[in-house]
């Protein structure tokens, strides 16, 4: 009888684990089933490019059925878990229930946008976590300029030409950089909007933007944004959001119809349905081999797991794609080793570097301790993503899109919505 391996989640961790299991386990020795809410893996670091029209949104996804030849794919959402009976409950895409029995279960359900109980945020804010979010933000920018072009009242026009990003990590800075660059090209087609100009504001609660990189690169990124006329507000928080304005902690009110929330992530809500112990942040604690300590045969990786960081004792691995990929590959080998009666190996990985594009062919990057900025960093970032994208066909699509955008500029049409944008969850204020 073949072993039953179930993988919950088809992001970076789940996808690379499934692919590694196909290569590690002998043919016909195991039945590997991957549960995901879509039939593709989203290459999340390229979402800003899809939002900013340097990439076709269809080209920042990896079709799971095409890349995983020996893995069964179930499209649906995790709805429950019976640890004693070793079954995972799934609600399929047609809303019908399904139970998957397993010998080994890998939980790689990823994360969602982390929101705060800020008045108006859930009603009027937009996230940047899914493909639908990226196209919705792009459409919103174009729609605001379309409306502003036909408004006579300058005060009302300012509402539609004000754009605010809250959260200055990778997602916020890259998303703002790409969208502002896109809007700067598009506004040439709107004479009245061009005369008034746009206002772009980046809001960050901490003392500097991009805490993930050294201060020198953070300062370069901030100088680059300021040189484009983008306002940067550090040590500032969003207090309230209405349909037409954002109120900041310094008392400033910014007229805007577009606020993009990129201030952190939290584990997928599906984690709460598994009946497993979670830490204070909602993640699943695992040991160094990526095994959920309380249950044999259950593993967890990626953004939903609290993975000890071997390079920083006492700390946890950051929620990055490169960590999820390495965890996925290792957990596949550990699952295979467990099934074959061998010992599991601990996860040891040190971040090789970081890249963050800023738009306008500029970026910041660190590779093996060497710091880069400007155009060389941009080339490194593009090369890194090109090499990391699975499949030659997907890489060629990226190359074509990037070169078309370089030669002919960004496409300023609204692509319509791809799926349903993820609503920001309304959280209740405590106390």
C-alpha positions in Angstrom: 0.0 0.0 0.0 1.4 3.4 -0.9 1.9 6.2 1.7 -0.6 9.1 1.8 1.0 12.5 2.0 -1.3 15.6 2.1 0.0 19.1 1.6 -2.2 22.0 2.7 -1.3 25.1 0.8 0.2 25.7 -2.6 2.4 28.7 -2.0 6.2 28.7 -2.2 6.6 26.2 0.6 3.9 23.8 -0.4 4.8 23.9 -4.1 8.5 23.2 -3.6 7.7 20.5 -1.1 5.5 18.7 -3.6 8.1 19.0 -6.3 10.8 17.7 -4.0 8.6 14.8 -2.9 8.1 13.8 -6.6 11.8 13.7 -7.0 12.6 12.0 -3.7 10.0 9.3 -3.2 10.2 6.2 -5.4 7.5 6.2 -8.2 4.2 4.6 -7.0 5.4 4.5 -3.4 3.3 7.5 -2.2 0.1 9.3 -3.1 0.8 13.0 -2.8 -2.2 15.4 -2.6 -1.9 19.1 -2.7 -4.8 21.2 -1.4 -4.9 24.8 -2.6 -7.6 27.5 -3.2 -6.4 28.1 -6.7 -4.8 26.0 -9.5 -1.7 28.1 -9.5 1.1 29.3 -7.2 1.3 33.1 -6.9 4.9 34.4 -7.3 4.2 37.1 -4.7 7.5 39.1 -5.1 6.3 40.1 -8.6 2.9 41.4 -7.5 4.1 45.0 -7.6 5.2 44.5 -11.2 1.7 43.2 -12.1 0.1 46.1 -10.3 2.5 48.6 -12.1 1.9 47.1 -15.6 5.4 45.9 -16.3 4.1 42.4 -16.1 1.0 40.7 -17.4 -0.8 39.4 -14.3 -1.1 35.9 -15.8 2.7 35.7 -15.9 3.3 36.1 -12.2 1.6 32.7 -11.5 2.8 29.1 -11.9 0.2 26.6 -13.0 0.4 23.8 -10.5 -0.9 21.0 -12.7 1.7 21.8 -15.4 4.6 21.8 -13.0 3.6 18.9 -10.7 3.4 15.8 -12.7 2.8 13.2 -10.0 0.8 15.2 -7.5 -2.9 15.2 -7.2 -4.4 18.7 -6.9 -7.6 19.4 -5.0 -9.0 22.9 -5.4 -10.6 24.0 -2.2 -10.1 25.4 1.3 -9.1 23.6 4.5 -12.2 23.5 6.8 -11.1 21.2 9.6 -8.7 18.6 11.0 -9.1 15.4 13.0 -5.7 14.7 14.5 -6.8 11.4 16.1 -8.3 10.1 12.9 -5.5 11.6 10.7 -7.9 13.2 8.3 -8.0 16.7 6.8 -11.4 18.2 6.0 -11.6 20.3 2.8 -14.4 22.4 1.3 -14.0 21.9 -2.4 -14.4 24.8 -4.9 -18.0 23.6 -5.5 -18.6 23.9 -1.7 -18.9 20.1 -1.3 -17.1 18.5 1.7 -14.1 16.2 1.3 -12.0 14.2 3.8 -8.4 13.4 3.0 -6.8 10.6 5.1 -3.0 11.0 5.6 0.1 9.3 6.9 2.0 12.6 6.7 0.5 16.0 6.7 2.3 19.2 5.7 0.8 22.5 6.7 1.9 25.4 4.4 -1.1 27.7 4.4 0.8 30.9 4.3 -0.4 34.3 5.5 -2.9 37.1 5.0 -2.8 40.8 5.5 -2.6 41.8 9.2 -4.9 44.7 10.0 -5.6 46.8 13.0 -8.8 48.1 14.5 -8.6 51.4 12.7 -11.9 53.1 11.9 -12.7 52.8 8.2 -9.7 50.6 7.3 -11.7 47.5 6.5 -14.3 49.4 4.5 -12.1 51.7 2.5 -8.6 50.2 2.5 -7.1 47.9 -0.2 -4.5 45.1 0.4 -1.7 44.0 -1.8 -1.5 40.3 -1.1 -3.2 38.6 -4.1 -3.4 38.9 -7.9 -6.9 40.3 -7.5 -5.6 42.9 -5.2 -2.8 43.9 -7.6 -5.2 44.4 -10.5 -7.7 46.2 -8.3 -5.1 48.7 -7.1 -4.1 49.4 -10.7 -7.7 49.8 -11.8 -8.3 52.1 -8.8 -5.4 54.4 -9.8 -6.7 54.7 -13.3 -10.3 55.1 -12.3 -9.3 57.9 -9.9 -7.5 59.8 -12.7 -10.5 59.2 -15.0 -12.8 60.8 -12.5 -10.4 63.6 -11.5 -10.1 64.6 -15.2 -13.8 65.4 -15.4 -14.1 67.3 -12.0 -14.1 71.1 -12.0 -13.7 71.5 -8.2 -9.9 71.5 -7.4 -10.5 70.4 -3.8 -12.5 67.3 -4.9 -9.9 66.6 -7.6 -7.2 66.4 -4.9 -9.1 63.6 -3.3 -8.8 61.5 -6.4 -5.2 62.4 -7.0 -4.0 61.5 -3.5 -2.5 58.0 -2.9 -1.4 56.7 0.4 0.5 53.5 1.3 0.7 52.4 4.9 3.6 50.1 5.8 7.1 50.6 4.4 8.4 47.0 4.3 9.2 45.3 1.0 5.6 45.1 -0.2 4.9 48.7 0.6 8.0 50.3 -0.9 8.0 48.1 -4.0 4.3 48.5 -4.5 4.4 52.3 -4.1 7.5 52.6 -6.3 6.0 50.6 -9.2 2.5 52.2 -9.0 3.9 55.7 -8.7 6.1 55.1 -11.8 3.0 53.6 -13.6 0.9 56.6 -12.7 3.6 59.1 -13.7 3.5 57.6 -17.2 -0.3 57.4 -17.3 -0.9 61.0 -16.1 0.6 62.3 -19.4 -2.7 61.2 -21.0 -4.8 63.3 -18.5 -4.1 67.1 -19.2 -6.1 68.4 -16.2 -4.6 65.9 -13.8 -1.2 66.6 -15.1 -1.6 70.3 -14.4 -2.6 69.6 -10.8 -0.2 66.8 -10.2 -0.5 63.8 -7.9 0.3 63.3 -4.2 1.9 60.0 -3.0 2.5 59.4 0.7 4.3 56.5 2.4 3.4 56.1 6.1 5.6 54.0 8.4 5.1 53.6 12.2 8.8 52.8 12.9 11.8 55.2 12.7 12.8 54.3 9.1 11.5 52.5 6.0 12.6 49.0 5.0 13.7 47.7 8.4 14.8 44.5 6.6 17.8 46.1 5.0 20.8 48.0 6.5 20.3 51.7 7.2 22.5 52.8 4.3 20.2 51.1 1.8 17.1 52.3 3.6 18.4 55.9 3.3 19.1 55.4 -0.4 15.6 54.1 -0.9 14.1 57.0 0.9 16.2 59.5 -1.0 15.1 57.9 -4.3 11.4 58.2 -3.3 11.8 61.8 -2.1 13.5 62.7 -5.4 10.3 61.6 -7.2 8.1 63.8 -5.0 6.9 61.0 -2.8 6.3 62.1 0.8 7.6 59.8 3.5 6.1 59.9 7.0 8.1 57.8 9.6 7.1 57.4 13.2 3.5 58.0 12.0 0.4 55.8 12.2 -2.9 55.8 10.5 -5.7 56.8 12.9 -8.8 56.7 10.7 -9.8 56.3 7.1 -12.9 57.6 5.4 -14.1 57.5 1.8 -12.2 60.7 1.0 -9.4 61.2 3.6 -6.8 59.5 5.8 -6.1 60.9 9.2 -2.5 60.4 10.6 -1.2 60.4 14.1 0.5 63.8 13.7 -3.0 65.3 13.2 -2.5 65.6 9.4 -5.5 64.7 7.2 -4.6 63.7 3.6 -7.3 63.9 1.0 -7.4 60.5 -0.8 -9.6 57.9 -2.3 -6.9 55.3 -2.4 -5.2 53.8 0.6 -3.1 50.6 0.2 -2.4 48.7 3.4 0.8 46.7 3.5 1.6 46.8 7.2 2.5 43.2 7.9 1.0 39.7 7.7 -0.5 37.1 10.0 -1.0 33.4 9.5 -4.0 32.2 7.4 -7.3 32.0 9.4 -7.5 28.3 8.3 -4.7 27.6 10.9 -7.3 28.1 13.7 -9.4 25.3 12.2 -6.7 22.6 12.6 -7.1 22.1 16.4 -3.3 22.5 16.9 -1.5 24.6 19.5 -0.5 28.1 18.2 1.9 30.7 19.6 1.0 34.3 20.5 1.2 35.4 16.9 -1.1 32.6 15.7 1.7 30.5 14.1 2.3 26.7 14.6 5.4 26.1 16.7 7.7 23.5 15.1 11.1 22.0 16.1 14.3 22.3 14.1 13.2 19.5 11.8 10.0 21.4 11.0 7.8 18.9 12.8 4.8 20.0 14.8 6.0 18.8 18.3 2.7 17.6 19.6 1.8 15.3 16.7 3.8 12.7 14.9 3.5 12.9 11.1 2.4 16.6 11.1 4.8 19.2 9.7 4.5 23.0 9.2 6.5 25.5 7.1 6.4 29.0 5.7 4.6 32.0 7.1 2.2 30.0 9.2 5.0 28.2 11.1 7.2 29.4 13.9 10.5 28.0 12.6 13.6 28.4 14.8 16.3 30.4 13.0 19.6 28.6 13.3 21.6 31.7 12.2 20.0 33.8 15.0 19.6 31.7 18.2 16.4 32.5 20.0 14.8 34.1 16.9 12.4 32.8 14.3 12.8 32.6 10.5 11.4 35.7 8.7 8.4 35.1 6.4 10.2 35.3 3.1 10.0 33.3 -0.1 13.6 32.1 0.1 13.0 30.7 3.5 9.8 29.0 2.5 11.4 27.4 -0.6 14.3 26.0 1.5 11.9 24.8 4.2 9.8 23.1 1.5 12.7 21.2 0.0 14.0 20.1 3.4 10.6 19.0 4.8 10.1 16.9 1.7 13.3 15.1 2.4 12.4 14.7 6.1 9.0 13.3 5.2 10.6 10.8 2.9 13.2 9.9 5.5 10.5 9.4 8.2 8.5 7.1 5.8 11.7 5.1 5.1 12.7 4.8 8.8 15.5 7.3 8.7 16.2 10.4 10.9 15.0 13.9 9.9 17.5 16.6 9.5 17.3 20.1 11.1 16.6 23.2 9.1 19.7 25.4 8.8 19.7 28.3 6.4 21.2 31.8 6.4 19.7 34.5 4.3 21.7 34.8 1.1 20.5 38.3 0.4 17.6 40.6 -0.3 16.3 42.5 -3.3 13.7 45.3 -3.5 12.8 47.2 -6.7 11.9 50.8 -6.4 10.6 51.5 -10.0 12.3 53.6 -12.6 15.0 50.9 -13.1 16.3 51.4 -9.5 16.5 49.0 -6.6 18.4 48.0 -3.4 20.0 44.6 -2.9 22.3 42.6 -0.7 24.0 39.5 -2.2 26.3 37.5 0.1 27.0 40.5 2.3 27.7 42.9 -0.6 25.4 46.0 -0.8 24.0 47.3 -4.1 21.9 50.2 -5.0 20.5 51.9 -8.1 20.7 50.4 -11.6 23.1 47.5 -10.7 20.8 46.4 -7.9 17.8 46.6 -10.3 19.7 44.2 -12.7 20.4 41.9 -9.8 16.8 41.9 -8.7 15.5 41.1 -12.2 18.0 38.3 -12.6 17.2 36.8 -9.2 13.5 36.7 -10.0 14.1 35.3 -13.5 16.2 32.5 -12.1 13.8 31.7 -9.3 10.7 31.5 -11.4 9.9 27.8 -12.1 9.7 26.7 -15.7 11.5 28.0 -18.9 8.2 29.1 -20.4 7.4 31.3 -17.4 10.9 32.8 -17.5 10.5 33.7 -21.2 7.2 35.4 -20.5 8.9 37.5 -17.9 11.7 38.5 -20.2 9.2 39.4 -23.0 7.0 41.5 -20.6 10.0 43.4 -19.1 11.5 44.2 -22.5 8.2 45.3 -24.0 7.7 47.7 -21.0 11.3 49.0 -21.4 10.8 49.7 -25.1 7.2 50.8 -25.4 6.4 51.9 -21.8 3.7 50.6 -19.4 0.3 49.6 -20.6 -2.2 52.3 -19.2 -5.4 50.3 -19.8 -7.4 48.9 -16.9 -7.3 45.0 -17.1 -10.5 44.4 -15.2 -10.6 42.3 -12.1 -9.0 38.9 -11.9 -11.0 37.1 -9.2 -12.2 38.8 -6.1 -10.0 41.2 -4.2 -9.2 40.0 -0.7 -11.1 42.2 1.8 -9.2 43.5 4.7 -10.6 41.8 7.8 -12.3 44.1 10.3 -10.8 43.5 13.7 -12.6 44.4 16.8 -10.8 46.8 19.2 -10.0 45.1 22.5 -11.1 46.4 25.8 
